[in-house]
């Protein structure tokens, strides 16, 4: 997953696609972090 994010950053600065992809990735990570925290607590 990090490789994909890095590839997005290689797109030239100011590119709308880069910005949109970055915010989508950040939102996905936010959504995933809560359930992952719950799983760790259950261990």
Backbone bond lengths (Angstrom), bond angles and torsions (degrees), N, CA, C in turn:
res aa  C-N    CA-C-N  psi(-1)  N-CA   C-N-CA  omega(-1)  CA-C   N-CA-C  phi
1 X - - - 1.461 - - 1.520 110.67 -
2 X 1.325 117.32 -41.83 1.465 119.87 -179.94 1.522 111.30 -62.42
3 X 1.332 116.78 -34.36 1.462 119.26 178.35 1.518 110.67 -61.66
4 X 1.345 115.70 -39.76 1.471 119.24 178.96 1.520 110.76 -64.09
5 X 1.333 116.11 -41.78 1.469 119.78 178.62 1.521 109.77 -62.56
6 X 1.333 117.17 -43.38 1.464 121.07 179.14 1.521 110.70 -60.73
7 X 1.332 116.88 -40.32 1.462 120.79 179.23 1.525 110.29 -62.29
8 X 1.327 116.19 -39.14 1.471 120.06 178.85 1.524 109.95 -62.20
9 X 1.345 116.64 -39.33 1.461 119.16 -178.63 1.521 112.81 -69.50
10 X 1.348 116.91 -19.87 1.463 119.32 178.30 1.528 111.56 -72.87
11 X 1.328 116.71 -18.47 1.465 120.12 175.40 1.535 107.69 -64.09
12 X 1.333 116.14 142.38 1.463 119.25 -173.49 1.526 113.07 -54.69
13 X 1.323 115.58 148.85 1.463 122.74 -179.17 1.516 111.34 -57.54
14 X 1.330 116.10 146.30 1.455 120.25 175.93 1.516 112.88 84.25
15 X 1.321 117.45 -0.82 1.464 120.97 -178.82 1.529 109.23 -74.93
16 X 1.318 117.29 126.86 1.464 121.33 -177.25 1.520 111.38 -61.35
17 X 1.340 116.62 -37.31 1.461 120.58 -179.48 1.525 110.02 -61.07
18 X 1.324 116.83 -42.75 1.461 121.82 -179.87 1.520 110.24 -60.58
19 X 1.324 115.90 -46.78 1.460 120.48 -178.85 1.528 110.73 -63.46
20 X 1.332 115.91 -43.78 1.470 120.18 -178.80 1.525 110.37 -65.11
21 X 1.331 116.89 -44.29 1.467 120.79 -179.74 1.525 110.26 -63.17
22 X 1.328 116.50 -39.35 1.467 120.05 -179.58 1.526 110.76 -64.91
23 X 1.322 118.21 -44.49 1.457 120.21 -179.13 1.526 111.12 -68.34
24 X 1.342 117.18 -34.69 1.469 120.24 175.80 1.519 110.33 -63.71
25 X 1.335 116.69 -43.20 1.468 121.01 179.75 1.528 110.03 -63.74
26 X 1.328 116.94 -42.91 1.459 120.79 179.89 1.527 110.35 -62.53
27 X 1.329 116.90 -41.57 1.465 120.86 179.26 1.526 110.48 -65.01
28 X 1.330 117.04 -40.77 1.467 120.78 179.66 1.527 110.53 -64.25
29 X 1.326 116.53 -41.51 1.468 120.55 179.15 1.528 109.65 -64.80
30 X 1.325 117.63 -40.51 1.469 120.95 177.38 1.528 110.35 -60.41
31 X 1.325 116.42 -43.14 1.463 120.61 -178.92 1.523 111.04 -65.51
32 X 1.339 116.97 -36.48 1.460 121.14 -176.39 1.521 112.48 -79.90
33 X 1.322 117.94 -28.09 1.462 119.65 -172.03 1.529 112.86 -64.30
34 X 1.328 117.55 -35.89 1.469 119.74 -179.59 1.528 112.53 -64.38
35 X 1.354 119.36 -54.82 1.468 119.53 178.57 1.531 112.38 -59.86
36 X 1.322 117.97 -34.83 1.470 120.37 179.17 1.526 109.51 -65.33
37 X 1.323 117.25 -42.19 1.473 120.48 176.61 1.521 110.35 -58.90
38 X 1.331 116.25 -41.86 1.465 120.55 179.33 1.528 110.30 -61.73
39 X 1.329 117.14 -43.46 1.463 120.87 -179.62 1.526 110.73 -61.85
40 X 1.333 116.17 -41.67 1.466 119.46 179.96 1.521 110.42 -63.37
41 X 1.333 117.08 -39.88 1.471 120.25 -178.92 1.522 111.76 -64.94
42 X 1.340 116.02 -30.66 1.466 119.82 -177.44 1.528 111.89 -75.29
43 X 1.326 118.23 -22.94 1.482 121.26 -177.41 1.518 111.67 -61.81
